[in-house]
Each structure stands twice: as structure tokens, then as C-alpha cells.
Amino acid sequence: MGEVKSKIKKINSMLKSGEITCTKLTEEYIKGINETNSGLNAYVNITADTALETAAAVDKKIKNGEE
């Protein structure tokens, strides 16, 4: 669990510093899902458009200094 928490803290720091955007992070996760899901069938419904819209809204909040 410590490793997961550490990764989350690092991603949070990267988002706040502008090193990465939520949109870019989401795109990378969607890319990974698309590359592996055909073999895993882990996802029945992938809502990439909704995820990207939400990521853009989060990016805007971060840019405006909102929590």
C-alpha cells in the first residue's frame, strides 16, 4: 500500500507543478487500457470522452488554484 500512496503523492505533485496535466495523464491511461483490454477484457465500457472532459475540467481548476 505504501508504494501506491507514494505514486499518488508523486502524481499529485506533478499535477500541481504543471509537470503533467490531468488530460495527458488520462490519455496515457486510456492508451494503456486500449492496448491491453482486448486480451484482458477487464473493461466492458470505456468512456474515454467523459474521462477526457473531466480531466480538462480538473486541469482548469488546477490552473485557477482550486483544490
Secondary structure, DSSP 8 states (H G I E B T S, - for coil): -HHHHHHHHHHHHHHHHTSS-HHHHHHHHHHHHHHHHHHH---S---HHHHHHHHHHHHHHHHTT--
